[in-house]
Amino acid sequence: MVVRIKSADEWPVAGFTFGERLGGTQSSIVRAGALGLPLALANISMPPAKLAPLADLYRRTGMQAGHAANTLKVSIATHMHIRENSQDALDAFYRYYAGYFFNHTPSQYRAQEVTRADYDERAAPQGAIFVGSPQQIIDKILYERELFGHQRFLAQIDIGGLPFADVARVIELFATKVAPVIRDAIGR
């Protein structure tokens, strides 16, 4: 069953939140803004600065449709890997990241090779993915918060067959070294 809604206020279940995913088009961003729905910007390959105007378009459209600015919520989503040492993080995660794009696609025709140079560019301070030391992840989250003004950060860490012990360590580092600093920096 498909339910068409005209605004977030029409959802019949109190307290239930839903959002509009960015489908790669400006029309999906405009639709989310016009309906006052939360927006999730997923980015695993583009420099974030190129996507920042889309968050502005979303907010501008939402406010023009009569929604209060503080109700127009944005989240960003990406891939993340943390180690105590940035070079260890880069070196350890590369094969899993590259393997993810090559082996986990819906068809063999969509598989793509991610070279080490591509990966290093995406993991750079102004790149799309979050790979590095806790401080580098903190810096990158705050950099992107300046760009997007987002309220939520979503990170996929279990990609490409990354061993569970590594996934658990990333979660631990994020929870103990990154999240508390971010909360303090943004006043939460």
For each residue, the residues with C-beta under 8 A, 3 or more apart:
1:
2:
3:
4:
5: 8 10 11 35
6: 10 35
7: 10 35 36
8: 5 11 18 35 36 37
9: 36
10: 5 6 7
11: 5 8 16 18
12:
13: 16
14:
15:
16: 11 13
17: 38
18: 8 11 37 38
19: 32 37 38 39 40 73 75
20: 28 31 32 35 37 38 39 40
21: 28 40 42
22: 28 29 39 40 41 42 54
23: 28
24: 28
25: 28 29
26: 29 30 54 57
27: 30 31
28: 20 21 22 23 24 25 31 32
29: 22 25 26 32 33 39 54 57 58 61
30: 26 27 33 34 57 58 61
31: 20 27 28 34 35 37
32: 19 20 28 29 35 37 38 39 58 62
33: 29 30 36 39 57 58 59 60 61 62 64 65 67 72
34: 30 31 61 62 65
35: 5 6 7 8 20 31 32 65
36: 7 8 9 33 62 65 67 71 72
37: 8 18 19 20 31 32
38: 17 18 19 20 32 72 73 74 75
39: 19 20 22 29 32 33 55 58 72 73 74 75
40: 19 20 21 22 74 75 76 77 154
41: 22 51 54 55 74 75 76 77 148 150
42: 21 22 76 77 78
43: 46 48 51 76 77 78 128
44: 78 79 122 128 129
45: 122 128
46: 43 50 51 128
47: 50 126 127 128
48: 43 51 52 76 126 127 128 143 144 147 148
49: 52 126 147
50: 46 47 53
51: 41 43 46 48 54 55 147 148
52: 48 49 55 56 147 148
53: 50 56 57
54: 22 26 29 41 51 57 58
55: 39 41 51 52 58 59 74 147 148 149 150
56: 52 53 59 60
57: 26 29 30 33 53 54 60 61
58: 29 30 32 33 39 54 55 61 62 72 74
59: 33 55 56 62 63 69 72 74 149
60: 33 56 57 63 64
61: 29 30 33 34 57 58 64 65
62: 32 33 34 36 58 59 65 67 69 71 72
63: 59 60 66 67 68 69 72
64: 33 60 61
65: 33 34 35 36 61 62
66: 63
67: 33 36 62 63 71 72
68: 63 71 72
69: 59 62 63 72
70:
71: 36 62 67 68
72: 33 36 38 39 58 59 62 63 67 68 69
73: 19 38 39 151 152
74: 38 39 40 41 55 58 59 148 149 150 151 152
75: 19 38 39 40 41 150 151 152 153 154
76: 40 41 42 43 48 144 148 150 152 153 154
77: 40 41 42 43 153 154 155 156
78: 42 43 44 128 129 130 154 155 156
79: 44 97 129 130 131 155 156 157 159
80: 129 130 131 137 155 156 157 170 174
81: 89 92 93 96 97 130 131 157 162 166 170
82: 89 130 131 132 133 134 137 169 170 173 174 177 178
83: 86 88 89 92 132 133 169 173
84: 88 133 134 173
85: 88 89 133
86: 83 89 90 132 133 136
87: 90 91
88: 83 84 85 91 92
89: 81 82 83 85 86 92 93 131 132 133
90: 86 87 93 94 119 120 123 131 132
91: 87 88 94
92: 81 83 88 89 166
93: 81 89 90 96 97 131 162
94: 90 91 97 98 116 119
95: 98 99 160
96: 81 93 99 100 159 160 161 162
97: 79 81 93 94 100 101 114 119 129 131 159 160
98: 94 95 101 102 113 114 115 119 160
99: 95 96 102 103 104 160 161
100: 96 97 103 104 159 160
101: 97 98 104 105 111 112 113 114
102: 98 99 105 111 112 113 114
103: 99 100 111 160
104: 99 100 101 159 160
105: 101 102 108 110 111 112
106: 110
107: 110 111
108: 105 111
109:
110: 105 106 107
111: 101 102 103 105 107 108
112: 101 102 105
113: 98 101 102
114: 97 98 101 102 118 119 122
115: 98 118 119
116: 94 119 120
117: 120 121
118: 114 115 121 122
119: 90 94 97 98 114 115 116 122 123
120: 90 116 117 123 124
121: 117 118 124 127
122: 44 45 114 118 119 127 128 129
123: 90 119 120 127 129 130 131 132
124: 120 121 127
125: 136 139 140 143
126: 47 48 49 143
127: 47 48 121 122 123 124
128: 43 44 45 46 47 48 78 122
129: 44 78 79 80 97 122 123
130: 78 79 80 81 82 123 137 140 141 155
131: 79 80 81 82 89 90 93 97 123 136
132: 82 83 86 89 90 123 135 136 137 140
133: 82 83 84 85 86 89 136 137
134: 82 84 137 138 173 174 177 178 181
135: 132 138 139
136: 86 125 131 132 133 139 140
137: 80 82 130 132 133 134 140 141 174 178
138: 134 135 141 142 178 181 182 185
139: 125 135 136 142 143
140: 125 130 132 136 137 143 144
141: 130 137 138 144 145 153 178 182
142: 138 139 145 146 182 185
143: 48 125 126 139 140 146 147
144: 48 76 140 141 147 148 150 153
145: 141 142 148 149 150 186
146: 142 143 149
147: 48 49 51 52 55 143 144
148: 41 48 51 52 55 74 76 144 145
149: 55 59 74 145 146
150: 41 55 74 75 76 144 145 153
151: 73 74 75
152: 73 74 75 76
153: 75 76 77 141 144 150 182
154: 40 75 76 77 78
155: 77 78 79 80 130 174
156: 77 78 79 80 159
157: 79 80 81 162 167 170 171
158: 162 167
159: 79 96 97 100 104 156 162
160: 95 96 97 98 99 100 103 104
161: 96 99
162: 81 93 96 157 158 159 166 167
163: 166 167
164: 167 168
165: 168 169
166: 81 92 162 163 169 170
167: 157 158 162 163 164 170 171
168: 164 165 171 172
169: 82 83 165 166 172 173
170: 80 81 82 157 166 167 173 174
171: 157 167 168 174 175
172: 168 169 175 176
173: 82 83 84 134 169 170 176 177 178
174: 80 82 134 137 155 170 171 177 178 179
175: 171 172 178 179
176: 172 173 179 180
177: 82 134 173 174 180 181
178: 82 134 137 138 141 173 174 175 181 182
179: 174 175 176 182 183
180: 176 177 183 184
181: 134 138 177 178 184 185
182: 138 141 142 153 178 179 185 186
183: 179 180 186 188
184: 180 181 187
185: 138 142 181 182
186: 145 182 183
187: 184
188: 183
